Amino acid sequence: MAHSLTAEKRIRQNAKNAARNRWRLKTMRGAIKEFLDKLAHGSAADAGEAFNKAAKLIDRTAAKGVIHKNQAARRKSRLSKRLKSKAGSKA
């Protein structure tokens, strides 16, 4: 248990920041799932728009320090690869 006011404040800040980070991860994962759904069932144009949204959220999540920048690059690369393969198979 915290004994000082600053330790109690730090506990409150940690809880608030952890909740915010969980929200950022959940939002990012939701955008990725939406992209994958549109990739499987939608048109290539819809998938492209969903990819742009997901990539933007991945970059923002990495910028905030929730995920590492290399993880963000890897995720975007893999999603981009799937989008290109879908576009190539339709052509």
PyMOL commands that set and color helices and strands:
alter all, ss='L'
color gray80, all
select helices_A, chain A and resi 5-41+44-63+69-90
alter helices_A, ss='H'
color red, helices_A
deselect
rebuild
show_as cartoon
